[in-house]
């Protein structure tokens, strides 16, 4: 397997051979272990092979992207964003069209490709539990919402994004294939039943801290964060039942100063070898369809795209269309 990756890396290196870097660039993401892996497996090899210096920035901030574009002073070149935002921002004219003569989209999961974005990585919201802190761990969304059977605090993603609304509806008995259009009244009614028991996490690192400390011994997590936490010695149990899938996306803000370098960076980041190495390090699934051939089979079987039996795909187009409407209601409900 290592020799196969080495050959793939050599092929990528040849892509950049003889191309002198005329510009440097800025890559912006969410910080923490995810951005550390993006730096190690994407940015550093790209810089070495192309001669382009890649400066890291973050965290991703959608308001800042909009302000930069509107002011005509864009300092970010490639940004890791949530998939529904990528669709919305592309429709709103905030992003550059990607150059698919540089980026080979034929190798990428078509679920996560638009004119303005390609997948960064693919993840699932799963039910996580600190097994040493409780007598039993919830296995379904309905059980996670059952405070009688599973008393105590539970943690969910703080921000308005795909995941929590779907989990509430699944917990209330809505079939996975009938989630959309989202019944917000029903979802918030279900969320009301556990509102006083929710501890919100606003970053992957915080979700890990809440689980490890048992301040919230179970909840909804990005699967990769549970993989990383388990490697620190915490006894983590994950349930993939009705895991809710989504993907981050790579985008180039409209007016980015180093657009050519940005396209080449995205080509590198979405290559089979870069995606395979990132997936191996993080537990998130690759969006390059050829990456699986470069990965250890046992690890490959533990990633989200191999948990398809009860998988629920969040509808990014629906969320893009209704993002503002849902967000307004979401934050008003949290503040009540």
Beta strands, then each sheet from edge to edge (+ up, - down):
strand 1: 25-29
strand 2: 54-58
strand 3: 78-82
strand 4: 113-114
strand 5: 117-130
strand 6: 154-157
strand 7: 198-201
strand 8: 218-222
strand 9: 236-251
strand 10: 312-313
sheet 1: 2+ 1+ 3+ 9- 5+ 4-
sheet 2: 2+ 1+ 3+ 9- 10-
sheet 3: 2+ 1+ 3+ 9- 5+ 8- 6- 7-
end
